[in-house]
Amino acid sequence: MNNVLVLMGGTSEEREVSLRSGKAVYEGLREAGYEVEALDFTPETIHRIKEISPDVVFITLHGKNGEDGTVQGYLELLGIPYTGSGVLASAVCMNKVITKKLCSFEGLPTADFQVIKKRGFNRDSFNPALLMEDFGLPLVVKPATQGSSVGTSIVRESKNIVPALELAFSLDEEILVEKFIAGTELTVTVLGKDSLKTLPVIEIVPKNEYYDYESKYMPGMSDHIIPARISEPEREKVEEISCKAYEAVGCRGYARIDLILDREGNPYILEINTLPGMTGTSLVPDAARAAGIKFPELLDFFVKMALEK
């Protein structure tokens, strides 16, 4: 039986969620029969990976310095197989601006957007009317490289545009402003590499205004409706677009694609998560359960996919 090292924690804004994901994965892998060791991954503990020399690393890091290709690159140098996507796909999907540009190039539906850089931004000279002219209200402001909706704002009044930009700039050098699309929030888990499989489409109904950090990780703050309350043609379209996005950025193993289905039944890609959460409130384990796949079985599949690379 292979020896698996679970990387958890990290240094990003999502550290606490990563620790919870790591704990769940550690226990699930043990239940699946693996020899498992867990490591709270920080700059001070990185040397331990080489010392432990596992057969495979299960990455449950979220956010910067974990989900963004950096750890994946280090493991490539060490020659240690790991779960999830490779360096390039991880880096691309962590950056919402690059993901949007790539989806647009591939002809995949995504909301109209504009990129604003921190360099040159001046709150006193910035004219919010220009954004309202392009996108109307409400509009969405997101830091380019934060996960779990950290720093994201839905702006409904012009006076709140600059504060939303400043919040996003406090976390990132580059931010994304998007047209707000009202509709049904959906997520699709895609599995595999050459032959792709999708788990049941989940409809997300957050208790808050949108699927924010609290809605994602606090029990009872969102409902996961499986199967999603959409028509069969809509489901097929959502699954097809999700698989195309997965392939377009070069994902492998597994990823979760978040979308919004507007009131006319048109899906739009919001983002691609290459290391989605594995906590008790997370979407991927929920989708697997709906497909009749127990959590230890799901983790076993991820490990075997990593070893096949």
N, C-alpha and C positions, 0 to 999 in steps of 0.2 A: 504494500500500500504506500502511495506517495506521501511525502512529507510536505505539508502546505504551510506557508507563512502568510498570515493575514496582516496586511499593512493598514493601520487605522490611525485616527487622530489628525496628525498633520498640523500645519500652521495657518490655514486659511480661516476665513470667517465662518466656515462650516465645520470647524473642528468637533464640536459637540455632537453634531449629527453623524459625523464619520465614526466617532467612538461608539455610538449606538449601532450603526451599521456593522462595524467590525465585531462587536460583541455577538450580534445575531448570527453573523456568518461563522464566527469561531464555533459557536455552539451547534449550528447546523452542520458544519463539516465534520465535527466530532460524531454527531449522530449518524452521518453518512459513512462513518468508519475510517476517516482519515486521521493520520497523525498531524496535529495542528499546533502551531505556535503563533502567538499574537505579538505584534510589535507596535508600540506607540511611536509613529514615525516623526522624527524631528531632525534638524541638522546634527544634533548631538548623538542620535542613535542610528544614523544612516549606515555606519560601518558595520552594524550588527547583521545586516542582510548578508554580507559576504561571509561573516563568521558562521552564521547559521547554515548557509549554503542549502536552501530548500530545493526540492524538486520543482516546485512551482510557487509563485506568489499570487495570492488573491488580494487584489487592490480594492480597498473600501474607502479610499481617500476621496474627498469631494473638494472641488474648488482649485485654487491656484496651488502650485507646487505639489500636485498629486494627480489631478484629473487632466492636466494641461499638456501632457507629453514629457514633462521633465523626469518624473520617476520612471516612466516607460523607457526613456532613453538610457537611464542609468542601468536598468535591468537588462536592456539589450547589450550594453557594454559588458555586463557580467555574464551574459549568456544564460540568464535564468528566465524560463517561460513565465508568463503572467496573464491574468484574466483581462478581458476587455480589449479595446481597440489599441492599435499601435501608436507610434509617436505622432505621425502626421495627422491622423483622424482625431486623436485626442486634442492636439493643439488647435486644430481648425474648429472643432465643436465647442471648445472652451471660449473661443472668441466669437461673440454673437455677430460682430460686424463682418468677419470673414465668412461665417456660416451663411449670413444673409446674401452676401455678394455671390457666393458659390451657388446657392439655391436659385438666385435670380438668373445666373449664367446658364444653369441647367434647365431653365424654364419651369421650375417648381414654384407653386404659388406661395407667396409670402407677403405680408403687409408692406405697403409703401413705407420707406424709411429715409432717414437722413443721418449722417455721421457728424458729430461735433467734437472737436479736439480741445483739450484743456488749454493747450498752448494757444494763446491769442484770445481766449475767452475773457471778456470783461463784463461783469454784471451791470455796470453803469451804462455801457454803450450797447449792450445786447438788446435787440428789439424782438420781444416775444410775438409781435404781430406777424412776423415773417413765418414763424412755425405754424401759427394758426391759419395763415393764408394757405399753406401747403397741406396741412393735416386736419384742420378744424379742431374742435374740442368735443369730447375728451381726446387726449393723446397720451402716449406711453413713453416714459423715459427710463432707460436701462443702462447700467454700466456695462461695458463691452465684455468684461471677463470675470464677472461674478456669477455664482450659481445660486440656486434655491431662492430666487427672486430678491436676493439681498440688494438693497439700494434702488429697487424698482418703484416707480410711482405712476399711478394713473392720474393725470392732471385734468381737472374738470373746469377750472377757472384760470383765466389768464394771469392773475396775480401769483399763482402757484407755480408757474413755469420755471422762473429763475431759481426759486428754492429747490425744485426738483432736480434741475441741472446741477446745482451746487452739491446736493446730496450725492448724486451719481459721481461727480468729479472728486468727491472726498474719497472715493473707492477706486477710481480708475482715471487714466489719462485720456480715455476716449469713450464717448457714450453714443448710444443709439436712441434716436427719437423715431417712434413708429406711429402710424395711423392706428387708432383704436378700432378694433373690429368687435362688434357685439355679437354674441352667439354662444354656442355650446363648447365648453372646454373638453378636449379629448386627449387621450394619450395611447400610444401604440408601442408595445414592446416587440422589437424585431430580434430574432435569434439566428445565428449561423454565419456562414461566410459565402460559400458558393451557392448553396441551396438554402434559401431563406424561409423562415417560418414566422408567423405573427401570433402572439397571444391575444386573447379576447380584448377588443377595444373597450377602454374604460371611459366613462363620462365622469368628470370631476365637478362636484357641486360644493364650492367652498362656502363656509359660513360668513367669511369676511367678503369684502368687495371683490377680491380676486384671489387666485391661488398663491397667496404670499407665504412667507416663511412659517408663520404661525399655523396657517391652514395645512401646510405640508407635514408638519412634525408634531403638532399637538393633537392628541387623541380627541376625537369628537369634533374637530374644527373643519372637517370636510367629509362629504359622502362620496364613496367610490361606487358608481352604479355600473354593474356588469351583468349582461351586456349593455352597452350604451343605448340610450333611447333614440336611435337614428334608424333610417330606413336601410334596407339591404343594399341598394345601389350606393347610398352614402357610405356605408361601411366598407364596401369594396373599393370605393374611390379613396377613402382615408387610408386603408391598408396599402393600396398600390402606391400612393404618394409617399407614405412612410418608408416603404421598401426602396423606392427610387432615391429618397434622401439618404438613407443608410448606405446605399451603394455609391452615391455621388461623392460622399466625403470619405469613403473607404473604411467604414466601420467593420469590425469583425467580433465574433463572439456574441455580443449582445449590446443593445442600446435602446433607449426610450425616446420616442419622437413625440413632442407635444404639439398639438394643433388646436386651432379654433375653427369651428364650423359655423359659418355665418347663417343668417336667417333665410337665405336663398339656397342653402345646402352646399355652399362652396367652401372647401377646406383651405386653410392657410397654415403653413408651418411656422411655429413659434420658435422652437429651438430643438437641438439634438443633445441628449444626455448620454455620454459614453460610459459614465460610472454612476448610474442612478442609485438612489438610496435603497438600502436593504433593511430598514428598521421595521418595527411592528406596524407602522402606519404607511409604509411605502407601497408604491403602485405596482412595481414589477412582481413582488411576491403575491400580491392580490390577484394580478392577472394570471399568474401561474396556478394559483389555487383554483381559479375559475375554470382553468383548462384541465384540472385533475392532477396537477403536478405538485407534489409536496415540496416544501422548502429544501430539505436535504437533497432531494432528487434534482432540483433546479441547480443548486450549488455544484453537485457532482457533474452535471452537464457542462457548466462553465469551466470547471477544472479540466475536464477531458478536452474541451475545445482549445484551451490554452496549451495543453500538451501536444495537440495535433499541429500547432503552428510550425 
